Amino acid sequence: MSSYFDALETRSAAARAAWLATALPEQIRRAQGLAGYDGALGGVSASDVTSVADLAALPVLRKSALGAAQASQPPFGGFTTRAAAGFAHVFQSPGPLYEPGGAGHDWWRMGRFLNACGFGPGDIVQNCFGYHLTPAGMIFESGARAVGAAVLPAGTGQTELQVTAARDIGVTGYAGTPDYLKVILEKADEMGVVLGITKAAVSGGALFPSLRDYYAGRGISCLQCYATADLGNIAYESAAMEGMIVDEHVLVEIVTPGTGDPVPEGEVGEVVVTTLNPDYPLIRFATGDMSAVMAGSSPCGRTNLRIKGWMGRADQTTKIKGMFVRPEQVAALVARHPEIDRARVVARREDDQDVMVVRLETSATDADAYDASISAVLKLKGRVELVSPGGLPRDGVVIEDARNYD
């Protein structure tokens, strides 16, 4: 088996850019013909959107808007290029939100990740992702088919039966959440059963270093991917374990939370994804997750963009003095004043009362000049602290809750 899933993974930057210059305008045109976008892309010339940088001029699509569209135009809100009956599956995620599923080759692009994990012909994968309503089980099963591996569709629960099946069938690999494999292994130890699992592909939760070390100590190589029900595989680890490599059929931007404005390379921000899936064209879909771009390419030889993996949630909405303050409001405050580079709202407790401190990065010297804007935009009065240019952390945090709840 080749160490790479296909030749796309090792393309030169020039070859990838040339391909994208054709593929991206085609996807924008597909989206423009869909009712879900409701004219939001109407003023865009698709032929002018040929790179990731060009996407910054387009609006961001948030999950809340997707849910609202699905409520008025079920089940997919007018964001798919075919009717629900034209798909192999229709899934329901909490919300509820509905996602389509296709049966075509590697429809969610999970095969690329499983290949990086070392799965292939001769392997039997114990797939412990859920098969009921939500798509995770089918996403990973589709990926297993793409690399030629067999699947035990295990789901979760009934751990003793899972151990018995893994032993009897000769399971060699695991797919599921990071911690459930440990549950299976501990049950196997309790039963006196030796399992043949040597590789694991995990997602849907945090893979802590101590847990990865535990698996390594048992001879199991464990890698993780970043995927969602809407987008499929977004990025994945390789054996190099240096960041996550972005999939070849999605485009990733890192933006300031609450806006669509890209941040400089290396800074933390919200992950915004454009998928090139022709059946489900999601353009600048805001995941609500935080990450950052890593410089350079992976030592494994894969050449696409790398991100640092999951670094928290972008929805930093915080209640202060009984009022919610949202990242979008902080972005609107900055937009009102060109001399402000960025802002950070800090919630504190002083004398048993909530206090809102608004830290503004600017060369201006008159803090009082911003009182009216803060009251109008944030709907609260706050204390202003002026910070010299470059003085605020580049960590993606725009609302910090510094209150002690102990």
C-alpha positions in Angstrom: 0.0 0.0 0.0 1.3 3.5 -0.9 2.1 5.7 2.0 -0.2 8.3 0.5 -3.9 8.0 -0.3 -3.4 9.7 -3.7 -1.1 12.1 -5.6 -3.2 15.1 -4.4 -1.5 15.0 -1.0 2.0 15.7 -2.3 1.1 18.3 -5.0 3.2 21.4 -5.3 1.7 24.7 -4.2 1.5 25.8 -7.8 -0.3 22.7 -8.9 -2.8 23.0 -6.0 -3.4 26.7 -6.8 -4.0 25.9 -10.5 -6.5 23.2 -9.7 -8.3 25.5 -7.2 -8.6 28.3 -9.7 -11.0 26.1 -11.7 -12.6 24.1 -8.9 -13.5 27.0 -6.6 -15.4 29.2 -9.2 -17.4 26.1 -10.2 -18.4 25.6 -6.5 -19.4 29.2 -6.1 -21.6 29.0 -9.2 -23.3 25.9 -7.7 -24.0 27.7 -4.5 -25.3 30.8 -6.3 -28.0 28.6 -7.8 -29.3 27.4 -4.4 -32.2 28.8 -2.5 -30.4 28.5 0.8 -28.0 31.4 0.0 -31.0 33.6 -0.8 -29.1 36.0 -2.9 -26.2 36.3 -0.4 -23.8 35.4 -3.2 -25.7 37.3 -5.9 -23.3 40.2 -6.3 -20.3 37.9 -6.5 -18.5 37.2 -9.8 -17.7 33.5 -9.4 -14.9 33.7 -12.0 -13.1 36.2 -9.7 -13.1 33.8 -6.7 -10.1 31.6 -7.5 -8.2 31.3 -4.2 -8.7 31.1 -0.5 -7.7 34.7 -0.2 -10.6 35.7 -2.5 -13.1 34.0 -0.2 -12.6 36.8 2.4 -14.9 39.0 0.5 -17.8 36.6 0.8 -20.3 36.4 3.7 -19.8 33.8 6.5 -22.5 31.1 6.8 -23.2 30.3 10.5 -24.8 27.1 11.8 -27.6 29.2 13.3 -28.5 30.5 9.8 -28.4 26.9 8.5 -30.8 25.8 11.2 -33.2 28.6 10.5 -33.1 27.8 6.8 -33.9 24.2 7.4 -36.8 25.1 9.6 -38.4 27.1 6.8 -37.3 24.8 3.9 -36.8 21.2 5.3 -34.8 19.2 5.5 -31.6 20.8 4.1 -32.6 24.5 3.9 -32.0 24.8 0.2 -28.2 24.2 0.5 -28.0 20.9 -1.4 -27.9 20.4 -5.2 -30.4 17.5 -5.0 -33.5 16.7 -3.1 -33.4 14.6 0.0 -34.6 11.5 -1.9 -31.6 11.8 -4.1 -29.2 11.0 -1.3 -28.3 7.7 0.1 -28.9 8.9 3.7 -30.5 11.7 5.7 -29.1 12.2 9.2 -30.2 14.2 12.2 -27.8 15.9 14.6 -28.7 17.7 17.8 -30.6 20.9 17.2 -32.1 19.3 15.2 -30.0 19.8 12.1 -30.2 17.5 9.1 -27.3 16.5 7.0 -27.2 14.6 3.7 -25.1 11.5 3.1 -23.8 10.0 -0.2 -22.8 6.5 -1.0 -20.3 7.5 -3.7 -16.6 6.8 -3.2 -15.3 8.3 0.0 -18.1 10.9 0.0 -16.9 12.4 3.4 -13.2 12.0 2.4 -12.4 10.0 5.5 -10.3 7.4 3.6 -7.5 9.9 3.4 -7.3 10.0 7.2 -7.6 6.2 7.7 -4.9 5.7 5.1 -2.7 8.0 7.1 -3.4 5.8 10.2 -2.2 2.8 8.3 -5.6 1.1 7.6 -5.9 -0.9 4.4 -6.7 -4.3 2.9 -6.5 -7.0 5.5 -7.7 -4.8 8.4 -10.9 -5.2 10.3 -12.0 -1.9 11.9 -14.2 -1.9 15.0 -16.2 1.2 14.3 -17.5 2.5 17.6 -19.0 5.7 16.2 -22.8 5.9 16.4 -25.0 4.7 13.6 -28.3 5.9 15.0 -29.5 9.1 13.3 -26.1 10.8 13.4 -23.6 10.3 10.6 -20.3 9.6 12.4 -20.7 5.8 12.0 -21.3 6.0 8.3 -18.6 8.6 7.8 -15.9 6.3 9.1 -17.4 3.2 7.4 -17.3 5.0 4.1 -13.6 5.8 4.8 -12.9 2.2 5.6 -14.4 1.1 2.3 -12.2 3.6 0.5 -9.0 2.0 1.9 -10.2 -1.6 1.5 -10.7 -2.4 5.2 -13.6 -4.5 6.6 -15.9 -3.0 9.3 -17.4 -4.3 12.5 -20.3 -1.8 12.9 -20.1 -1.8 16.7 -21.4 1.5 17.8 -21.1 2.2 21.6 -22.2 0.2 24.6 -22.3 -3.5 25.4 -18.6 -3.5 26.0 -18.3 -7.1 26.9 -19.8 -8.1 23.6 -17.5 -5.7 21.9 -14.5 -7.4 23.4 -15.8 -10.8 22.4 -16.5 -9.7 18.8 -13.1 -8.1 18.5 -11.4 -11.3 19.7 -13.5 -13.7 17.6 -13.4 -11.6 14.4 -9.8 -10.7 14.6 -10.2 -6.9 14.8 -7.0 -5.1 14.0 -8.1 -1.4 14.3 -10.4 0.9 16.2 -12.4 3.9 15.1 -14.3 5.9 17.7 -14.0 8.6 20.4 -10.6 8.8 22.0 -11.6 7.4 25.4 -13.9 4.5 24.5 -11.0 2.4 23.2 -9.5 2.5 26.7 -12.9 1.2 28.1 -12.7 -1.7 25.7 -9.1 -2.5 26.5 -9.8 -2.4 30.3 -12.8 -4.7 29.9 -10.6 -7.1 27.8 -8.0 -7.1 30.6 -10.8 -7.9 33.1 -12.0 -10.8 30.9 -8.5 -12.1 30.3 -8.8 -11.5 26.6 -5.9 -10.4 24.4 -7.0 -8.2 21.5 -5.1 -7.6 18.2 -5.8 -3.9 17.9 -2.7 -2.1 16.7 -4.0 1.1 15.2 -6.8 3.6 16.2 -8.5 6.5 14.3 -10.2 8.8 16.7 -12.3 11.9 16.7 -15.2 13.6 18.5 -13.3 14.4 21.7 -10.0 15.4 23.1 -7.1 13.0 22.6 -5.0 13.9 25.7 -1.3 13.2 25.5 -1.5 10.8 28.5 -4.2 8.8 26.7 -2.1 8.6 23.5 0.8 7.5 25.6 -1.4 4.8 27.2 -2.3 3.4 23.8 1.3 3.6 22.6 2.3 1.6 25.7 0.0 -1.1 24.6 1.4 -1.2 21.0 -1.4 0.9 19.5 -0.7 3.8 17.2 -3.5 6.4 17.7 -4.1 9.4 15.4 -6.9 11.9 15.4 -8.9 13.9 12.8 -11.0 17.0 12.9 -14.4 16.4 11.2 -18.0 17.6 11.4 -21.3 16.1 10.4 -21.8 19.0 7.9 -18.4 19.0 6.3 -16.9 15.5 6.7 -13.2 15.4 7.2 -11.6 18.8 7.6 -8.0 18.0 8.7 -6.1 15.0 10.1 -2.9 13.8 11.7 -0.3 11.8 10.0 2.4 9.7 11.6 4.6 12.8 11.8 2.1 14.1 14.5 2.9 17.7 13.8 -0.4 19.5 13.5 -3.3 18.5 11.3 -3.1 18.5 7.5 -6.1 20.0 5.8 -8.0 17.7 3.5 -7.6 18.2 -0.3 -11.3 19.0 -0.9 -11.9 21.7 1.7 -10.5 25.2 2.1 -9.8 26.4 5.6 -9.6 30.0 6.8 -8.8 31.2 10.3 -10.8 34.4 11.1 -11.4 36.7 14.0 -14.3 35.3 16.1 -17.6 37.0 15.2 -16.3 38.3 11.8 -15.1 36.9 8.5 -11.8 38.7 8.7 -8.8 36.4 8.3 -6.1 36.6 11.0 -2.4 36.6 10.2 -0.7 33.2 10.0 -0.1 31.7 13.4 -2.7 33.6 15.2 -5.6 31.8 16.9 -9.1 32.4 15.4 -12.3 30.7 14.3 -12.1 27.9 11.7 -14.2 28.7 8.6 -14.5 26.0 6.0 -15.5 26.0 2.3 -16.2 22.5 1.0 -15.8 21.5 -2.6 -18.4 18.7 -2.3 -20.6 19.3 -5.4 -23.7 17.8 -3.6 -23.5 20.1 -0.6 -21.7 23.4 -1.3 -21.1 25.1 2.0 -19.3 28.3 1.4 -17.4 29.9 4.3 -19.2 27.7 6.9 -18.2 28.9 10.4 -17.5 25.8 12.6 -17.4 27.7 15.9 -14.1 26.0 16.6 -10.8 27.7 17.2 -7.4 26.9 15.7 -4.4 28.4 14.0 -2.4 27.9 10.9 1.0 26.2 11.2 3.9 27.4 9.0 5.4 25.0 6.5 4.5 21.5 5.4 4.3 18.3 7.4 7.5 16.2 7.6 5.5 13.3 6.3 5.6 14.8 2.8 2.0 15.9 2.6 2.1 19.5 1.3 -1.3 21.0 2.1 -1.9 23.6 4.8 -1.6 22.5 8.4 -3.6 23.7 11.4 -2.9 23.2 15.1 -6.0 21.2 15.8 -8.9 22.1 18.1 -8.1 25.0 20.4 -11.4 25.8 22.0 -14.7 27.3 20.9 -15.1 30.6 19.1 -18.5 31.3 20.8 -17.2 33.2 23.8 -20.6 34.7 24.6 -20.5 35.7 28.2 -23.2 37.1 30.6 -22.0 40.3 32.4 -24.3 42.2 34.7 -27.1 40.0 33.5 -26.6 40.9 29.8 -25.0 38.6 27.2 -22.0 40.1 25.4 -21.1 38.3 22.1 -18.0 38.3 19.8 -20.0 39.9 17.0 -20.6 42.9 19.2 -16.9 43.3 20.0 -16.2 43.1 16.3 -18.9 45.8 15.6 -17.2 48.1 18.2 -13.8 47.8 16.5 -15.5 48.4 13.1 -16.8 51.8 14.4 -13.3 53.1 15.0 -10.7 52.7 12.4 -8.0 53.6 14.8 -8.7 50.5 17.0 -6.7 47.5 15.8 -8.5 45.0 18.1 -10.5 44.8 21.4 -10.8 42.4 24.3 -13.7 42.5 26.8 -12.8 41.2 30.2 -15.4 40.3 32.8 -14.2 40.7 36.4 -15.6 40.7 39.9 -15.0 43.7 42.1 -16.7 44.3 45.5 -19.0 41.4 44.7 -20.2 43.0 41.5 -19.6 42.3 37.8 -17.3 44.8 36.1 -16.7 45.0 32.4 -13.3 46.2 31.3 -12.9 47.0 27.6 -9.3 46.8 26.5 -8.7 48.6 23.2 -5.5 48.2 21.2 -4.9 51.6 19.7 -2.5 54.6 19.5 -5.3 56.9 20.6 -4.9 58.4 24.1 -8.5 59.5 25.1 -10.2 56.6 26.7 -13.4 58.6 27.4 -13.9 59.0 23.7 -15.2 55.4 23.5 -17.7 55.4 26.3 -20.7 56.2 24.1 -19.8 53.5 21.5 -19.3 50.9 24.2 -22.7 51.6 25.7 -24.4 51.6 22.3 -22.8 48.5 20.9 -22.3 46.3 24.0 -25.4 47.6 25.8 -23.4 48.0 29.0 -21.1 50.6 30.5 -17.6 49.5 31.0 -14.1 50.7 32.1 -11.8 51.4 29.1 -8.2 50.5 29.1 -6.1 51.6 26.2 -3.3 49.3 25.1 -0.4 50.1 22.8 -0.4 48.6 19.3 0.6 44.9 19.5 -0.2 44.8 23.3 -3.2 42.4 23.2 -2.5 38.7 23.1 -2.9 37.0 19.6 -4.8 34.1 21.1 -8.2 34.5 19.5 -9.9 35.5 22.7 -12.2 38.6 22.4 -14.3 38.0 25.5 -12.4 36.8 28.6 -14.2 35.7 31.8 -11.7 36.4 34.6 -14.2 36.0 37.4 -13.4 33.6 40.1 -16.3 31.2 40.7 -14.8 29.3 43.6 
